[in-house]
């Protein structure tokens, strides 16, 4: 029994997907909407990557700030050791000064490069947003044209068929029905009046006897 239900479910699902496929084949707007949704997804993904690049740039800046601080600190200490003729301290400080200077140079280059790269990708991202907006506008235009086409198609269908002729027939049938009702009312009133007159005449006849 379970296998039977499974086969029935699979059959229904397959038929449903087949109907969807047929509908999509008949209406390219469905494919267009899906294409635009895909573009939106790509733009969102790229926006996340751009935001990540900003975070990386901020990390560069933090590391650079710390490296500059330590470079200044070790430079002052090296100068103090030289002044006090502390050769060993001077040599150790000199090694770290060189290391921090190299790090400062590296992080400065990385920060500058990141800033340039962000500027470039922001320009391209802006262009992508404009292109996506163009897709929205173009889709609106197509929707408008599709709607107008459907309106004209519907109007032509009504004008080219016997809708209005059948409406006239319906009015004629309704008018005949109302006329019959009106005639029936007149007949009932005439009969009622006639019966009343004969009733009065019969009363008078009885009295006269």
Backbone as JSON Lines, residues from 0, in Angstrom:
{"i":0,"aa":"X","n":[0.83,-1.21,0.0],"ca":[0.0,0.0,0.0],"c":[0.86,1.25,0.0]}
{"i":1,"aa":"X","n":[1.94,1.19,0.78],"ca":[2.85,2.34,0.84],"c":[3.47,2.61,-0.52]}
{"i":2,"aa":"X","n":[3.87,1.54,-1.21],"ca":[4.46,1.7,-2.55],"c":[3.45,2.3,-3.52]}
{"i":3,"aa":"X","n":[2.17,1.92,-3.37],"ca":[1.12,2.45,-4.23],"c":[0.98,3.96,-4.03]}
{"i":4,"aa":"X","n":[0.92,4.38,-2.76],"ca":[0.82,5.8,-2.47],"c":[2.03,6.55,-2.99]}
{"i":5,"aa":"X","n":[3.2,5.95,-2.85],"ca":[4.43,6.59,-3.35],"c":[4.38,6.78,-4.85]}
{"i":6,"aa":"X","n":[3.91,5.73,-5.57],"ca":[3.82,5.84,-7.03],"c":[2.8,6.9,-7.43]}
{"i":7,"aa":"X","n":[1.67,6.94,-6.69],"ca":[0.65,7.96,-6.98],"c":[1.21,9.36,-6.75]}
{"i":8,"aa":"X","n":[1.91,9.53,-5.62],"ca":[2.5,10.84,-5.31],"c":[3.5,11.25,-6.37]}
{"i":9,"aa":"X","n":[4.37,10.31,-6.75],"ca":[5.38,10.61,-7.77],"c":[4.72,10.97,-9.1]}
{"i":10,"aa":"X","n":[3.64,10.27,-9.41],"ca":[2.94,10.55,-10.67],"c":[2.32,11.94,-10.65]}
{"i":11,"aa":"X","n":[1.69,12.29,-9.51],"ca":[1.08,13.62,-9.39],"c":[2.13,14.71,-9.48]}
{"i":12,"aa":"X","n":[3.25,14.52,-8.77],"ca":[4.33,15.5,-8.8],"c":[4.88,15.66,-10.21]}
{"i":13,"aa":"X","n":[5.06,14.54,-10.9],"ca":[5.58,14.59,-12.27],"c":[4.62,15.35,-13.18]}
{"i":14,"aa":"X","n":[3.31,15.05,-13.03],"ca":[2.32,15.77,-13.84],"c":[2.33,17.25,-13.53]}
{"i":15,"aa":"X","n":[2.49,17.6,-12.25],"ca":[2.51,19.01,-11.84],"c":[3.71,19.73,-12.47]}
{"i":16,"aa":"X","n":[4.87,19.1,-12.4],"ca":[6.07,19.71,-12.98],"c":[5.93,19.81,-14.5]}
{"i":17,"aa":"X","n":[5.29,18.83,-15.11],"ca":[5.09,18.88,-16.56],"c":[4.2,20.06,-16.92]}
{"i":18,"aa":"X","n":[3.15,20.28,-16.12],"ca":[2.26,21.43,-16.36],"c":[3.02,22.74,-16.19]}
{"i":19,"aa":"X","n":[3.88,22.79,-15.17],"ca":[4.68,24.01,-14.96],"c":[5.6,24.24,-16.14]}
{"i":20,"aa":"X","n":[6.23,23.17,-16.62],"ca":[7.14,23.3,-17.77],"c":[6.38,23.8,-18.99]}
{"i":21,"aa":"X","n":[5.2,23.26,-19.21],"ca":[4.4,23.71,-20.35],"c":[4.01,25.17,-20.22]}
{"i":22,"aa":"X","n":[3.67,25.55,-18.98],"ca":[3.3,26.95,-18.75],"c":[4.48,27.87,-19.0]}
{"i":23,"aa":"X","n":[5.66,27.45,-18.55],"ca":[6.86,28.27,-18.75],"c":[7.19,28.39,-20.24]}
{"i":24,"aa":"X","n":[6.98,27.29,-20.98],"ca":[7.26,27.34,-22.41],"c":[6.33,28.31,-23.11]}
{"i":25,"aa":"X","n":[5.1,28.46,-22.6],"ca":[4.12,29.32,-23.24],"c":[4.29,30.78,-22.82]}
{"i":26,"aa":"X","n":[4.93,31.03,-21.69],"ca":[5.06,32.4,-21.21],"c":[6.53,32.72,-20.9]}
{"i":27,"aa":"X","n":[7.22,33.35,-21.84],"ca":[8.64,33.7,-21.62],"c":[8.86,34.66,-20.47]}
{"i":28,"aa":"X","n":[7.8,35.38,-20.03],"ca":[7.94,36.31,-18.91],"c":[8.38,35.58,-17.65]}
{"i":29,"aa":"X","n":[7.98,34.3,-17.53],"ca":[8.4,33.51,-16.36],"c":[9.91,33.31,-16.39]}
{"i":30,"aa":"X","n":[10.45,33.02,-17.57],"ca":[11.91,32.87,-17.69],"c":[12.61,34.2,-17.41]}
{"i":31,"aa":"X","n":[12.01,35.29,-17.88],"ca":[12.6,36.61,-17.66],"c":[12.64,36.93,-16.17]}
{"i":32,"aa":"X","n":[11.55,36.66,-15.46],"ca":[11.51,36.92,-14.02],"c":[12.56,36.1,-13.28]}
{"i":33,"aa":"X","n":[12.72,34.84,-13.7],"ca":[13.73,34.0,-13.06],"c":[15.13,34.53,-13.34]}
{"i":34,"aa":"X","n":[15.35,35.0,-14.56],"ca":[16.65,35.57,-14.91],"c":[16.96,36.8,-14.05]}
{"i":35,"aa":"X","n":[15.96,37.65,-13.85],"ca":[16.16,38.84,-13.03],"c":[16.42,38.45,-11.58]}
{"i":36,"aa":"X","n":[15.72,37.43,-11.08],"ca":[15.98,36.97,-9.71],"c":[17.41,36.45,-9.57]}
{"i":37,"aa":"X","n":[17.89,35.76,-10.6],"ca":[19.28,35.28,-10.57],"c":[20.25,36.45,-10.54]}
{"i":38,"aa":"X","n":[19.96,37.48,-11.33],"ca":[20.81,38.68,-11.33],"c":[20.8,39.34,-9.95]}
{"i":39,"aa":"X","n":[19.64,39.4,-9.33],"ca":[19.53,39.99,-7.99],"c":[20.37,39.2,-6.99]}
{"i":40,"aa":"X","n":[20.32,37.88,-7.1],"ca":[21.12,37.03,-6.2],"c":[22.61,37.31,-6.38]}
{"i":41,"aa":"X","n":[23.05,37.43,-7.62],"ca":[24.47,37.7,-7.89],"c":[24.88,39.06,-7.33]}
{"i":42,"aa":"X","n":[24.01,40.06,-7.5],"ca":[24.31,41.4,-6.99],"c":[24.41,41.37,-5.47]}
{"i":43,"aa":"X","n":[23.51,40.63,-4.81],"ca":[23.56,40.53,-3.35],"c":[24.86,39.85,-2.89]}
{"i":44,"aa":"X","n":[25.25,38.79,-3.59],"ca":[26.49,38.09,-3.24],"c":[27.7,39.01,-3.38]}
{"i":45,"aa":"X","n":[27.73,39.78,-4.47],"ca":[28.85,40.7,-4.7],"c":[28.85,41.81,-3.66]}
{"i":46,"aa":"X","n":[27.68,42.26,-3.26],"ca":[27.61,43.29,-2.21],"c":[28.22,42.78,-0.91]}
{"i":47,"aa":"X","n":[27.95,41.53,-0.6],"ca":[28.54,40.92,0.6],"c":[30.06,40.85,0.51]}
{"i":48,"aa":"X","n":[30.56,40.54,-0.69],"ca":[32.02,40.49,-0.88],"c":[32.64,41.88,-0.76]}
{"i":49,"aa":"X","n":[31.93,42.9,-1.27],"ca":[32.43,44.27,-1.15],"c":[32.49,44.67,0.32]}
{"i":50,"aa":"X","n":[31.44,44.34,1.06],"ca":[31.43,44.66,2.5],"c":[32.57,43.93,3.22]}
{"i":51,"aa":"X","n":[32.84,42.7,2.78],"ca":[33.95,41.95,3.37],"c":[35.28,42.63,3.07]}
{"i":52,"aa":"X","n":[35.4,43.21,1.86],"ca":[36.64,43.91,1.5],"c":[36.83,45.15,2.37]}
{"i":53,"aa":"X","n":[35.74,45.83,2.7],"ca":[35.82,46.97,3.61],"c":[36.33,46.52,4.98]}
{"i":54,"aa":"X","n":[35.85,45.36,5.42],"ca":[36.3,44.82,6.7],"c":[37.8,44.5,6.67]}
{"i":55,"aa":"X","n":[38.25,43.94,5.55],"ca":[39.68,43.64,5.4],"c":[40.5,44.92,5.42]}
{"i":56,"aa":"X","n":[40.02,45.94,4.72],"ca":[40.73,47.23,4.7],"c":[40.83,47.8,6.12]}
{"i":57,"aa":"X","n":[39.75,47.71,6.88],"ca":[39.77,48.2,8.25],"c":[40.77,47.42,9.1]}
{"i":58,"aa":"X","n":[40.89,46.12,8.83],"ca":[41.9,45.31,9.55],"c":[43.3,45.78,9.19]}
{"i":59,"aa":"X","n":[43.53,46.07,7.91],"ca":[44.83,46.62,7.5],"c":[45.13,47.9,8.27]}
{"i":60,"aa":"X","n":[44.13,48.76,8.35],"ca":[44.33,50.06,9.0],"c":[44.63,49.89,10.49]}
{"i":61,"aa":"X","n":[43.95,48.96,11.14],"ca":[44.22,48.71,12.56],"c":[45.64,48.2,12.76]}
{"i":62,"aa":"X","n":[46.03,47.23,11.91],"ca":[47.39,46.68,12.02],"c":[48.43,47.75,11.71]}
{"i":63,"aa":"X","n":[48.14,48.6,10.73],"ca":[49.07,49.67,10.37],"c":[49.23,50.66,11.52]}
{"i":64,"aa":"X","n":[48.13,51.01,12.13],"ca":[48.17,51.94,13.26],"c":[49.01,51.37,14.4]}
{"i":65,"aa":"X","n":[48.82,50.08,14.68],"ca":[49.59,49.44,15.73],"c":[51.07,49.35,15.36]}
{"i":66,"aa":"X","n":[51.36,49.05,14.1],"ca":[52.76,48.96,13.65],"c":[53.45,50.32,13.73]}
{"i":67,"aa":"X","n":[52.75,51.38,13.35],"ca":[53.32,52.74,13.43],"c":[53.6,53.11,14.88]}
{"i":68,"aa":"X","n":[52.65,52.75,15.75],"ca":[52.84,53.03,17.18],"c":[54.1,52.33,17.7]}
{"i":69,"aa":"X","n":[54.25,51.04,17.37],"ca":[55.41,50.3,17.85],"c":[56.7,50.78,17.19]}
{"i":70,"aa":"X","n":[56.64,51.2,15.93],"ca":[57.82,51.73,15.25],"c":[58.3,53.01,15.93]}
{"i":71,"aa":"X","n":[57.36,53.9,16.23],"ca":[57.74,55.13,16.92],"c":[58.31,54.83,18.3]}
{"i":72,"aa":"X","n":[57.69,53.89,18.98],"ca":[58.13,53.53,20.33],"c":[59.55,52.95,20.3]}
{"i":73,"aa":"X","n":[59.8,51.99,19.41],"ca":[61.12,51.37,19.34],"c":[62.17,52.36,18.81]}
{"i":74,"aa":"X","n":[61.77,53.26,17.94],"ca":[62.71,54.27,17.44],"c":[63.18,55.17,18.57]}
{"i":75,"aa":"X","n":[62.25,55.62,19.41],"ca":[62.64,56.45,20.56],"c":[63.53,55.67,21.52]}
{"i":76,"aa":"X","n":[63.19,54.39,21.74],"ca":[63.99,53.57,22.65],"c":[65.38,53.33,22.06]}
{"i":77,"aa":"X","n":[65.45,53.14,20.74],"ca":[66.76,52.94,20.1],"c":[67.62,54.2,20.25]}
{"i":78,"aa":"X","n":[66.99,55.36,20.04],"ca":[67.73,56.61,20.18],"c":[68.19,56.81,21.62]}
{"i":79,"aa":"X","n":[67.34,56.4,22.57],"ca":[67.73,56.51,23.98],"c":[68.9,55.58,24.29]}
{"i":80,"aa":"X","n":[68.84,54.35,23.79],"ca":[69.92,53.39,24.04],"c":[71.22,53.89,23.42]}
{"i":81,"aa":"X","n":[71.13,54.49,22.22],"ca":[72.34,55.04,21.59],"c":[72.91,56.17,22.41]}
{"i":82,"aa":"X","n":[72.01,57.02,22.9],"ca":[72.47,58.16,23.72],"c":[73.14,57.68,25.0]}
{"i":83,"aa":"X","n":[72.57,56.61,25.61],"ca":[73.1,56.1,26.86],"c":[74.2,55.07,26.64]}
{"i":84,"aa":"X","n":[74.57,54.88,25.37],"ca":[75.64,53.95,25.0],"c":[75.36,52.53,25.47]}
{"i":85,"aa":"X","n":[74.07,52.14,25.38],"ca":[73.67,50.76,25.69],"c":[73.63,49.99,24.37]}
{"i":86,"aa":"X","n":[74.77,49.45,24.01],"ca":[74.93,48.84,22.69],"c":[73.98,47.66,22.49]}
{"i":87,"aa":"X","n":[73.87,46.81,23.48],"ca":[73.03,45.62,23.34],"c":[71.56,46.0,23.15]}
{"i":88,"aa":"X","n":[71.09,46.93,24.0],"ca":[69.71,47.39,23.86],"c":[69.49,48.09,22.52]}
{"i":89,"aa":"X","n":[70.51,48.84,22.11],"ca":[70.43,49.53,20.83],"c":[70.27,48.53,19.69]}
{"i":90,"aa":"X","n":[71.05,47.47,19.71],"ca":[71.0,46.47,18.64],"c":[69.65,45.75,18.6]}
{"i":91,"aa":"X","n":[69.11,45.41,19.78],"ca":[67.81,44.74,19.83],"c":[66.7,45.67,19.34]}
{"i":92,"aa":"X","n":[66.77,46.92,19.78],"ca":[65.76,47.89,19.35],"c":[65.85,48.13,17.85]}
{"i":93,"aa":"X","n":[67.11,48.16,17.33],"ca":[67.31,48.39,15.9],"c":[66.69,47.27,15.06]}
{"i":94,"aa":"X","n":[66.82,46.03,15.55],"ca":[66.22,44.9,14.82],"c":[64.71,45.06,14.72]}
{"i":95,"aa":"X","n":[64.09,45.44,15.86],"ca":[62.63,45.59,15.85],"c":[62.2,46.81,15.05]}
{"i":96,"aa":"X","n":[63.01,47.87,15.08],"ca":[62.69,49.05,14.27],"c":[62.64,48.66,12.79]}
{"i":97,"aa":"X","n":[63.64,47.88,12.37],"ca":[63.67,47.45,10.96],"c":[62.45,46.56,10.64]}
{"i":98,"aa":"X","n":[62.1,45.68,11.59],"ca":[60.96,44.8,11.37],"c":[59.65,45.59,11.3]}
{"i":99,"aa":"X","n":[59.49,46.53,12.23],"ca":[58.25,47.33,12.22],"c":[58.2,48.25,11.0]}
{"i":100,"aa":"X","n":[59.37,48.74,10.58],"ca":[59.38,49.59,9.39],"c":[58.94,48.8,8.15]}
{"i":101,"aa":"X","n":[59.44,47.55,8.08],"ca":[59.02,46.69,6.97],"c":[57.51,46.42,7.03]}
{"i":102,"aa":"X","n":[57.02,46.18,8.24],"ca":[55.58,45.92,8.4],"c":[54.75,47.15,8.05]}
{"i":103,"aa":"X","n":[55.24,48.33,8.47],"ca":[54.52,49.57,8.15],"c":[54.45,49.76,6.64]}
{"i":104,"aa":"X","n":[55.59,49.52,5.98],"ca":[55.61,49.68,4.51],"c":[54.65,48.71,3.84]}
{"i":105,"aa":"X","n":[54.66,47.47,4.31],"ca":[53.79,46.45,3.74],"c":[52.31,46.79,3.95]}
{"i":106,"aa":"X","n":[51.96,47.15,5.19],"ca":[50.56,47.46,5.49],"c":[50.1,48.74,4.81]}
{"i":107,"aa":"X","n":[51.02,49.69,4.64],"ca":[50.67,50.92,3.91],"c":[50.32,50.6,2.48]}
{"i":108,"aa":"X","n":[51.14,49.73,1.86],"ca":[50.86,49.32,0.48],"c":[49.53,48.55,0.39]}
{"i":109,"aa":"X","n":[49.31,47.65,1.35],"ca":[48.08,46.88,1.35],"c":[46.85,47.78,1.53]}
{"i":110,"aa":"X","n":[46.97,48.76,2.44],"ca":[45.85,49.68,2.68],"c":[45.55,50.53,1.45]}
{"i":111,"aa":"X","n":[46.62,51.04,0.84],"ca":[46.43,51.86,-0.37],"c":[45.83,51.03,-1.51]}
{"i":112,"aa":"X","n":[46.35,49.8,-1.65],"ca":[45.83,48.92,-2.71],"c":[44.37,48.58,-2.46]}
{"i":113,"aa":"X","n":[44.04,48.3,-1.19],"ca":[42.66,47.97,-0.85],"c":[41.73,49.14,-1.15]}
{"i":114,"aa":"X","n":[42.2,50.35,-0.83],"ca":[41.38,51.55,-1.1],"c":[41.13,51.7,-2.59]}
{"i":115,"aa":"X","n":[42.17,51.48,-3.39],"ca":[42.03,51.59,-4.84],"c":[41.1,50.51,-5.38]}
{"i":116,"aa":"X","n":[41.25,49.29,-4.87],"ca":[40.41,48.18,-5.32],"c":[38.95,48.41,-4.94]}
{"i":117,"aa":"X","n":[38.73,48.91,-3.74],"ca":[37.35,49.18,-3.31],"c":[36.71,50.25,-4.19]}
{"i":118,"aa":"X","n":[37.48,51.26,-4.53],"ca":[36.95,52.31,-5.4],"c":[36.55,51.72,-6.76]}
{"i":119,"aa":"X","n":[37.39,50.83,-7.29],"ca":[37.1,50.22,-8.59],"c":[35.86,49.33,-8.52]}
{"i":120,"aa":"X","n":[35.8,48.49,-7.49],"ca":[34.65,47.57,-7.43],"c":[33.36,48.3,-7.08]}
{"i":121,"aa":"X","n":[33.47,49.41,-6.36],"ca":[32.27,50.2,-6.07],"c":[31.71,50.8,-7.37]}
{"i":122,"aa":"X","n":[32.62,51.25,-8.25],"ca":[32.18,51.78,-9.53],"c":[31.49,50.7,-10.36]}
{"i":123,"aa":"X","n":[32.09,49.5,-10.38],"ca":[31.5,48.4,-11.14],"c":[30.18,47.95,-10.5]}
{"i":124,"aa":"X","n":[30.15,47.97,-9.17],"ca":[28.91,47.59,-8.48],"c":[27.79,48.58,-8.8]}
{"i":125,"aa":"X","n":[28.15,49.88,-8.82],"ca":[27.17,50.9,-9.18],"c":[26.65,50.67,-10.6]}
{"i":126,"aa":"X","n":[27.56,50.3,-11.5],"ca":[27.16,50.02,-12.88],"c":[26.22,48.81,-12.92]}
{"i":127,"aa":"X","n":[26.52,47.8,-12.12],"ca":[25.66,46.63,-12.06],"c":[24.27,46.98,-11.55]}
{"i":128,"aa":"X","n":[24.22,47.86,-10.53],"ca":[22.93,48.28,-10.0],"c":[22.11,49.01,-11.05]}
{"i":129,"aa":"X","n":[22.79,49.85,-11.84],"ca":[22.1,50.57,-12.9],"c":[21.57,49.58,-13.95]}
{"i":130,"aa":"X","n":[22.38,48.59,-14.29],"ca":[21.95,47.6,-15.27],"c":[20.76,46.79,-14.74]}
{"i":131,"aa":"X","n":[20.8,46.47,-13.44],"ca":[19.69,45.74,-12.84],"c":[18.43,46.6,-12.86]}
{"i":132,"aa":"X","n":[18.59,47.9,-12.57],"ca":[17.45,48.81,-12.63],"c":[16.91,48.89,-14.06]}
{"i":133,"aa":"X","n":[17.81,48.86,-15.04],"ca":[17.37,48.86,-16.44],"c":[16.54,47.62,-16.75]}
{"i":134,"aa":"X","n":[16.93,46.49,-16.15],"ca":[16.14,45.27,-16.33],"c":[14.75,45.44,-15.74]}
{"i":135,"aa":"X","n":[14.66,46.07,-14.56],"ca":[13.36,46.32,-13.94],"c":[12.48,47.17,-14.87]}
{"i":136,"aa":"X","n":[13.08,48.25,-15.39],"ca":[12.32,49.16,-16.25],"c":[11.87,48.43,-17.52]}
{"i":137,"aa":"X","n":[12.79,47.65,-18.1],"ca":[12.46,46.91,-19.32],"c":[11.35,45.91,-19.04]}
{"i":138,"aa":"X","n":[11.41,45.26,-17.87],"ca":[10.36,44.31,-17.52],"c":[9.01,45.01,-17.36]}
{"i":139,"aa":"X","n":[9.03,46.19,-16.73],"ca":[7.79,46.96,-16.61],"c":[7.22,47.3,-17.98]}
{"i":140,"aa":"X","n":[8.13,47.68,-18.88],"ca":[7.68,48.01,-20.24],"c":[7.02,46.79,-20.89]}
{"i":141,"aa":"X","n":[7.66,45.62,-20.75],"ca":[7.12,44.4,-21.35],"c":[5.8,44.02,-20.69]}
{"i":142,"aa":"X","n":[5.71,44.19,-19.36],"ca":[4.45,43.9,-18.68],"c":[3.33,44.79,-19.19]}
{"i":143,"aa":"X","n":[3.67,46.08,-19.4],"ca":[2.67,47.0,-19.93],"c":[2.22,46.58,-21.32]}
{"i":144,"aa":"X","n":[3.19,46.22,-22.16],"ca":[2.85,45.79,-23.52],"c":[2.05,44.49,-23.49]}
{"i":145,"aa":"X","n":[2.43,43.57,-22.58],"ca":[1.7,42.31,-22.47],"c":[0.27,42.57,-22.03]}
{"i":146,"aa":"X","n":[0.1,43.46,-21.06],"ca":[-1.25,43.75,-20.56],"c":[-2.12,44.39,-21.63]}
{"i":147,"aa":"X","n":[-1.54,45.36,-22.36],"ca":[-2.28,46.0,-23.44],"c":[-2.68,44.98,-24.51]}
{"i":148,"aa":"X","n":[-1.74,44.08,-24.83],"ca":[-2.03,43.04,-25.82],"c":[-3.18,42.16,-25.34]}
{"i":149,"aa":"X","n":[-3.18,41.82,-24.04],"ca":[-4.26,41.0,-23.51],"c":[-5.6,41.74,-23.55]}
{"i":150,"aa":"X","n":[-5.55,43.06,-23.26],"ca":[-6.77,43.85,-23.31],"c":[-7.34,43.85,-24.72]}
{"i":151,"aa":"X","n":[-6.48,44.12,-25.71],"ca":[-6.94,44.14,-27.1],"c":[-7.45,42.76,-27.53]}
{"i":152,"aa":"X","n":[-6.74,41.74,-27.09],"ca":[-7.17,40.37,-27.44],"c":[-8.55,40.08,-26.87]}
{"i":153,"aa":"X","n":[-8.77,40.49,-25.61],"ca":[-10.07,40.28,-24.99],"c":[-11.16,41.07,-25.69]}
{"i":154,"aa":"X","n":[-10.85,42.32,-26.03],"ca":[-11.83,43.16,-26.73],"c":[-12.18,42.57,-28.09]}
{"i":155,"aa":"X","n":[-11.15,42.14,-28.82],"ca":[-11.39,41.56,-30.13],"c":[-12.24,40.29,-30.02]}
{"i":156,"aa":"X","n":[-11.99,39.53,-28.97],"ca":[-12.77,38.3,-28.76],"c":[-14.23,38.63,-28.55]}
{"i":157,"aa":"X","n":[-14.48,39.67,-27.74],"ca":[-15.86,40.06,-27.48],"c":[-16.52,40.61,-28.73]}
{"i":158,"aa":"X","n":[-15.78,41.47,-29.45],"ca":[-16.35,42.11,-30.63],"c":[-16.56,41.14,-31.77]}
{"i":159,"aa":"X","n":[-15.72,40.12,-31.85],"ca":[-15.79,39.19,-32.97],"c":[-16.7,37.99,-32.71]}
{"i":160,"aa":"X","n":[-17.28,37.92,-31.53],"ca":[-18.2,36.82,-31.21],"c":[-19.61,37.37,-31.08]}
{"i":161,"aa":"X","n":[-20.54,36.49,-30.7],"ca":[-21.95,36.9,-30.62],"c":[-22.35,37.29,-29.2]}
{"i":162,"aa":"X","n":[-21.35,37.78,-28.4],"ca":[-21.66,38.17,-27.03],"c":[-22.79,39.2,-26.99]}
{"i":163,"aa":"X","n":[-22.63,40.28,-27.78],"ca":[-23.61,41.35,-27.73],"c":[-24.93,40.91,-28.38]}
{"i":164,"aa":"X","n":[-24.81,40.09,-29.43],"ca":[-26.03,39.57,-30.05],"c":[-26.81,38.71,-29.06]}
{"i":165,"aa":"X","n":[-26.06,37.87,-28.32],"ca":[-26.72,37.07,-27.3],"c":[-27.29,37.94,-26.19]}
{"i":166,"aa":"X","n":[-26.62,39.05,-25.9],"ca":[-27.15,39.99,-24.91],"c":[-28.48,40.55,-25.37]}
{"i":167,"aa":"X","n":[-28.55,40.91,-26.66],"ca":[-29.81,41.42,-27.2],"c":[-30.91,40.38,-27.1]}
{"i":168,"aa":"X","n":[-30.57,39.13,-27.38],"ca":[-31.55,38.05,-27.26],"c":[-32.02,37.91,-25.81]}
{"i":169,"aa":"X","n":[-31.07,38.02,-24.86],"ca":[-31.43,37.93,-23.44],"c":[-32.37,39.07,-23.06]}
{"i":170,"aa":"X","n":[-32.07,40.28,-23.57],"ca":[-32.96,41.41,-23.29],"c":[-34.35,41.16,-23.88]}
{"i":171,"aa":"X","n":[-34.39,40.63,-25.1],"ca":[-35.67,40.36,-25.75],"c":[-36.47,39.33,-24.95]}
{"i":172,"aa":"X","n":[-35.78,38.28,-24.47],"ca":[-36.45,37.26,-23.66],"c":[-36.99,37.86,-22.37]}
{"i":173,"aa":"X","n":[-36.17,38.71,-21.74],"ca":[-36.6,39.35,-20.5],"c":[-37.8,40.27,-20.76]}
{"i":174,"aa":"X","n":[-37.74,41.0,-21.87],"ca":[-38.83,41.92,-22.19],"c":[-40.13,41.15,-22.46]}
{"i":175,"aa":"X","n":[-40.04,40.02,-23.18],"ca":[-41.2,39.18,-23.42],"c":[-41.78,38.66,-22.11]}
{"i":176,"aa":"X","n":[-40.91,38.26,-21.22],"ca":[-41.35,37.74,-19.93],"c":[-42.1,38.81,-19.14]}
{"i":177,"aa":"X","n":[-41.55,40.02,-19.13],"ca":[-42.19,41.12,-18.4],"c":[-43.53,41.48,-19.04]}
{"i":178,"aa":"X","n":[-43.59,41.48,-20.37],"ca":[-44.85,41.77,-21.05],"c":[-45.91,40.73,-20.7]}
{"i":179,"aa":"X","n":[-45.49,39.47,-20.6],"ca":[-46.44,38.42,-20.22],"c":[-46.96,38.65,-18.8]}
{"i":180,"aa":"X","n":[-46.04,39.04,-17.92],"ca":[-46.45,39.33,-16.54],"c":[-47.44,40.49,-16.51]}
{"i":181,"aa":"X","n":[-47.11,41.54,-17.26],"ca":[-48.0,42.71,-17.29],"c":[-49.38,42.34,-17.84]}
{"i":182,"aa":"X","n":[-49.4,41.49,-18.9],"ca":[-50.67,41.07,-19.48],"c":[-51.47,40.24,-18.49]}
{"i":183,"aa":"X","n":[-50.74,39.38,-17.74],"ca":[-51.4,38.56,-16.74],"c":[-52.02,39.42,-15.65]}
{"i":184,"aa":"X","n":[-51.3,40.47,-15.24],"ca":[-51.82,41.38,-14.22],"c":[-53.08,42.08,-14.72]}
{"i":185,"aa":"X","n":[-53.05,42.54,-15.97],"ca":[-54.22,43.21,-16.54],"c":[-55.41,42.26,-16.62]}
{"i":186,"aa":"X","n":[-55.13,41.02,-17.03],"ca":[-56.21,40.03,-17.12],"c":[-56.81,39.76,-15.75]}
{"i":187,"aa":"X","n":[-55.9,39.57,-14.74],"ca":[-56.38,39.31,-13.37],"c":[-57.22,40.47,-12.87]}
{"i":188,"aa":"X","n":[-56.76,41.7,-13.16],"ca":[-57.51,42.87,-12.71],"c":[-58.88,42.94,-13.39]}
{"i":189,"aa":"X","n":[-58.93,42.64,-14.71],"ca":[-60.19,42.68,-15.44],"c":[-61.16,41.64,-14.91]}
{"i":190,"aa":"X","n":[-60.62,40.42,-14.68],"ca":[-61.48,39.37,-14.16],"c":[-61.98,39.71,-12.76]}
{"i":191,"aa":"X","n":[-61.09,40.25,-11.95],"ca":[-61.49,40.63,-10.59],"c":[-62.59,41.69,-10.64]}
{"i":192,"aa":"X","n":[-62.43,42.65,-11.5],"ca":[-63.43,43.72,-11.62],"c":[-64.77,43.15,-12.13]}
{"i":193,"aa":"X","n":[-64.69,42.24,-13.12],"ca":[-65.89,41.63,-13.68],"c":[-66.63,40.81,-12.64]}
{"i":194,"aa":"X","n":[-65.84,40.01,-11.87],"ca":[-66.44,39.19,-10.82],"c":[-67.1,40.07,-9.78]}
{"i":195,"aa":"X","n":[-66.43,41.19,-9.43],"ca":[-67.0,42.1,-8.44],"c":[-68.31,42.7,-8.95]}
{"i":196,"aa":"X","n":[-68.34,43.04,-10.21],"ca":[-69.56,43.63,-10.78],"c":[-70.71,42.63,-10.78]}
{"i":197,"aa":"X","n":[-70.41,41.36,-11.16],"ca":[-71.46,40.34,-11.16],"c":[-71.9,40.01,-9.74]}
{"i":198,"aa":"X","n":[-70.97,40.04,-8.8],"ca":[-71.32,39.8,-7.4],"c":[-72.29,40.86,-6.91]}
{"i":199,"aa":"X","n":[-72.02,42.1,-7.25],"ca":[-72.9,43.19,-6.87],"c":[-74.26,43.05,-7.54]}
{"i":200,"aa":"X","n":[-74.21,42.63,-8.82],"ca":[-75.48,42.45,-9.54],"c":[-76.3,41.35,-8.92]}
{"i":201,"aa":"X","n":[-75.63,40.25,-8.5],"ca":[-76.36,39.14,-7.87],"c":[-76.98,39.56,-6.55]}
{"i":202,"aa":"X","n":[-76.28,40.38,-5.79],"ca":[-76.84,40.89,-4.52],"c":[-78.1,41.72,-4.76]}
{"i":203,"aa":"X","n":[-77.99,42.56,-5.75],"ca":[-79.14,43.4,-6.07],"c":[-80.35,42.54,-6.52]}
{"i":204,"aa":"X","n":[-80.05,41.49,-7.25],"ca":[-81.12,40.6,-7.72],"c":[-81.8,39.9,-6.57]}
{"i":205,"aa":"X","n":[-81.0,39.47,-5.59],"ca":[-81.56,38.8,-4.42],"c":[-82.45,39.74,-3.62]}
{"i":206,"aa":"X","n":[-82.01,40.99,-3.47],"ca":[-82.77,41.97,-2.73],"c":[-84.11,42.26,-3.4]}
{"i":207,"aa":"X","n":[-84.05,42.32,-4.68],"ca":[-85.27,42.64,-5.42],"c":[-86.32,41.53,-5.32]}
{"i":208,"aa":"X","n":[-85.86,40.33,-5.02],"ca":[-86.8,39.21,-4.87],"c":[-87.41,39.23,-3.47]}
